[in-house]
Amino acid sequence: MGPFTILQVCMGNICRSPMAERLTAHFAREAYGPDFEDHLYVHGAGTGDWHVGQPMDRQAARQLQSRGVDLGTFRARHLDTALIDGSDLILTATGEQAEYVAELRPDARSRTFVLGEFGRLLPSVSAEDLPDSVYERGVALVAAVAAVRGDAPPRRSDDLVDPYMRGDEVFSRVADQIEATVRPLVLRLFNG
């Protein structure tokens, strides 16, 4: 059984999804230690291909560094069906991107959420009786959040504003919104 895999998706894969990817890994390292990657794999991609191969946006990187996050190496990627198929949870920056994922892979709809939507619904899921392994716990959490969501569409307020070419204040607000979802998710994955 492989690690629980989270795919973070935004438009160009240089701002929102890299911040979400790196913040998730940061909190996992804090919760579990340097070997967290044995249990959790986080990656990202963009629905558009115009930034493929480019580094993370400088403002996004600056935002992460100010929070003590290891940037590692990064190059933007384009979303494809193989990335979707290999992921247990797909978190998108917007509802439009969630629809894009579902159009590419209709069978991924039940494990695809707008990041803010997942964060809003996660507290509704009981932490009791979750499996012990991170992988099984993650799969159970995704199924439980999908059950809470039912057929309700995401709210517009679940979307992350696109901070590209905007000021540090916008990047900071988006990073705060990402953190508000990924920190509780990581704590659930590693601590039940």
C-alpha positions in Angstrom: 0.0 0.0 0.0 1.5 3.3 -1.1 1.4 6.6 0.6 -1.8 8.6 0.7 -1.5 11.0 -2.3 -2.9 14.5 -2.5 -2.9 16.4 -5.8 -3.1 20.2 -5.5 -4.5 21.9 -8.6 -4.7 25.5 -9.8 -4.6 27.3 -13.1 -0.8 27.6 -13.9 0.8 25.6 -11.1 3.0 28.5 -10.0 1.1 30.2 -7.2 -1.8 28.6 -5.3 -1.1 24.9 -5.9 2.6 25.1 -5.0 1.8 27.0 -1.9 -0.8 24.3 -1.0 1.7 21.5 -1.9 4.5 22.9 0.2 2.4 24.0 3.2 0.9 20.5 3.3 4.3 18.9 3.3 5.5 21.4 5.9 2.7 20.5 8.3 3.2 16.8 7.7 6.9 17.1 8.5 5.9 18.9 11.7 3.3 16.3 12.6 5.3 13.2 11.7 8.9 14.1 11.1 11.2 13.8 8.1 9.9 10.3 7.1 6.4 11.6 6.5 6.8 11.0 2.8 6.6 7.2 3.5 3.0 7.9 4.4 2.0 11.0 2.5 2.8 12.2 -1.0 1.8 15.7 -2.1 2.2 17.0 -5.6 0.6 19.6 -7.9 -0.3 20.6 -11.4 -2.0 23.3 -13.4 -5.1 23.1 -15.7 -3.2 25.4 -18.2 0.2 24.5 -19.7 1.7 28.0 -20.3 4.0 27.8 -17.2 5.2 24.2 -17.6 8.8 23.9 -16.4 8.8 27.3 -14.7 9.7 27.8 -11.1 7.2 28.9 -8.4 6.1 32.5 -8.5 8.5 34.7 -6.5 5.7 36.1 -4.3 4.4 32.6 -3.6 8.0 31.5 -2.7 8.5 34.6 -0.5 5.2 33.8 1.3 6.3 30.3 2.0 9.7 31.3 3.2 8.2 33.8 5.6 6.3 30.9 7.2 9.4 28.7 7.5 8.5 26.4 4.7 11.2 24.5 2.8 10.8 25.4 -0.9 12.8 22.4 -2.2 13.0 22.3 -6.0 9.9 23.1 -8.0 8.9 23.1 -11.7 5.3 23.7 -12.8 3.5 20.8 -14.4 0.4 20.4 -16.6 -2.5 18.3 -15.2 -3.2 15.1 -17.0 -5.2 11.9 -16.4 -2.3 10.0 -15.0 -1.8 12.5 -12.2 -5.5 12.3 -11.4 -5.6 8.5 -11.5 -2.6 8.3 -9.1 -4.1 10.6 -6.5 -6.4 9.7 -3.5 -7.5 13.3 -2.9 -7.6 16.2 -5.5 -7.9 19.7 -4.1 -8.5 22.5 -6.5 -8.2 26.2 -6.1 -11.6 26.9 -7.6 -14.9 25.2 -8.5 -14.1 25.7 -12.2 -10.9 23.7 -11.8 -12.8 20.9 -9.9 -15.2 20.7 -12.9 -12.2 20.5 -15.2 -10.8 17.5 -13.2 -14.2 15.8 -13.4 -14.4 16.4 -17.1 -11.1 14.7 -17.6 -11.9 11.9 -15.2 -15.6 11.6 -14.2 -14.7 8.8 -11.8 -12.6 11.2 -9.8 -15.5 13.5 -8.9 -16.0 11.8 -5.4 -12.4 12.5 -4.4 -12.2 16.0 -6.0 -13.0 19.1 -3.9 -12.3 22.8 -4.0 -9.8 23.3 -1.2 -12.0 25.7 0.7 -14.9 23.3 0.4 -12.9 20.5 1.8 -11.8 22.7 4.7 -15.4 23.8 5.4 -16.7 20.2 5.4 -13.8 18.4 7.3 -14.9 19.5 10.8 -18.3 17.7 10.1 -16.5 14.4 10.0 -16.0 12.5 13.2 -12.4 11.7 14.1 -13.6 8.5 16.0 -13.2 5.1 14.5 -10.7 6.1 11.8 -8.3 3.4 10.6 -4.8 3.4 12.0 -2.7 3.7 8.8 -2.4 7.1 7.2 -3.4 5.7 3.8 -6.6 4.1 5.1 -7.4 7.1 7.3 -7.0 9.4 4.3 -9.3 7.3 2.1 -11.9 7.1 4.9 -11.7 10.9 5.4 -12.2 11.6 1.7 -15.2 9.2 1.6 -16.7 10.8 4.7 -16.3 14.4 3.4 -17.8 13.3 0.1 -20.8 11.9 2.0 -21.3 15.1 3.9 -21.1 17.1 0.7 -23.5 14.9 -1.1 -24.7 16.5 -4.4 -24.2 20.1 -3.1 -22.0 22.2 -5.3 -19.1 24.1 -3.8 -19.8 27.7 -2.7 -18.2 30.7 -4.5 -16.6 31.5 -1.1 -14.7 28.2 -1.2 -12.6 29.4 -4.2 -9.1 30.8 -3.6 -8.6 34.2 -5.3 -5.9 34.0 -8.0 -3.0 36.1 -6.5 -0.9 36.1 -9.7 0.5 39.5 -10.4 -1.1 40.9 -7.3 0.4 42.2 -4.1 1.9 40.5 -1.1 -1.3 41.1 0.9 -3.3 39.0 -1.5 -0.7 36.2 -1.5 -0.7 36.3 2.3 -4.5 36.1 2.5 -4.5 33.1 0.1 -1.7 31.4 2.0 -3.7 31.8 5.2 -6.8 30.3 3.5 -4.7 27.3 2.3 -3.2 26.8 5.8 -6.7 26.9 7.3 -7.5 23.7 5.4 -4.3 21.8 5.0 -3.1 22.0 8.6 -6.3 20.4 10.0 -6.2 17.8 7.2 -2.6 16.8 8.0 -3.4 16.6 11.7 -6.3 14.3 11.0 -4.1 12.1 8.7 -1.3 11.7 11.2 -3.0 12.0 14.6 -6.5 10.6 13.9 
